[in-house]
Amino acid sequence: MAAARSHRALRTDDVLTSVFSQLALRDGCVIVASVCKQWRGAWRRRAKGLYRPVRVGLGEFRYGDHLTALAGGGVIVPDYRENCLHVFTEEGEHRGLVNSEFDCPTAVALDDKGVSWVILHDDCALSRRPINYKTMQPRVPGSSELELAGRRLMDLSISGTAVLVLFQDAIWRYGQVLVLDRNTGAERYRFGSGAKPGGVDAGGVDELRGPSGLAIEGDYCFVADTYNQSIVVFNWFNGQFVRRYGKTGGAPEFDDDSDNYWEEFDDGPTGTYDDDRKSAAPGQFNEPYDVAIRNKLLYVAEKGGRRIQVLRLPDDISGADPELIQIIPSPGGVELAGLCLDGDQLWSMGPPIPGGTAAGDDGHASISIFAPIV
């Protein structure tokens, strides 16, 4: 059978650009490829480098939060319920688990000395344990814990001799980034929510409301400011606020009691609360939960928006908005939590707190892997 052909007027660059700009990735791969050889080749060139799902629904976790890539390939998944760390190969196969009696782990950062810094969520503490991920066994001696009482630890990252820990206050409202000395565990300084020695004075441009994730790139720290519907950029060397990405607008006010306005209704797929800054527009956000960065590309997983945005950062981070590269819908339409980059692959997890759909079903979180089209 002869290959399909299209009129030459439908193969011009202007026409192809106009048509392709209206198509989602899946539609393009299915519809465009069936038109003709010229369209199929043009679409492949257009889609090169964009992410497509290669594995979805990996694992089953009672609580979904953050993911951490291993230097040699593969990903660590903290298991809050089972008090262990799962390890997956770069192909998405479950290698096994590190069972070192972690108490409710939710996030991990690796330093260059082979030490795993693990957030022990319910203990408000950091566990520092040398772990060999090839043998799946802890190295001893050298384990210790660092208590950070009164701080609800959310995420962490390591750069040189600094450990950046994102935390929320005792009533899960305002957030800050704590910078620790990696060698001693001593606090160097903190920033976010008007951080000052001796207390917090929230309400300034650097305010963080219920932040969930952070990532470091050079001098900059990017924070997923979940309930300010934005990504906040700081210069972490001096703690200075740089700028905020997202839709601008007035923030909802808190009541006089200790309840947070997003908690009353934030209880499932139909839960909602009023915030004019929530947006499905490119470069704007609906409850961003986690961020990852590489090669000037910013990846944002949205809890409420149920999508991942891939954005190209400008050369002038303080003065220009990012450029949208791709929007990746959440597999199954679930809320998203953590994400990480493992080689060329993008890993995501969700939902953060699974909800059951039937009597006796507590629900579960799972992992999805995306790979770029080549």
Secondary structure, 3 states (H helix, E strand, C coil): CCCCCCCHHHHCHHHHHHHHCCCCHHHHHHHHHHCCHHHHHHHHHHHCCCEEEEEEEEEEECCCCCCEECCCCCEEEEECCCCEEEEECCCCCEEEEECCCCCCEEEEEECCCCEEEEEEHHHCEEEEEEEECCCCEECCCCCEEEECCCCEEEEEEEECCEEEEEEECCCCCEEEEEEEECCCCCEEEEECCCEECCEECCCCCCCCECCCEEEEECCEEEEEEHHHCEEEEEECCCCEEEEEECCCCCCCCCCCCCCCHHHHHCCCCCCCCCCCCCCCCCCCCCCEEEEEEECCEEEEEECCCCEEEEEECCCCCCCCCCEEEEEEECHHHCCCCCEEEECCEEEEEECCCCCCCCCCCCCCEEEEEEEECC
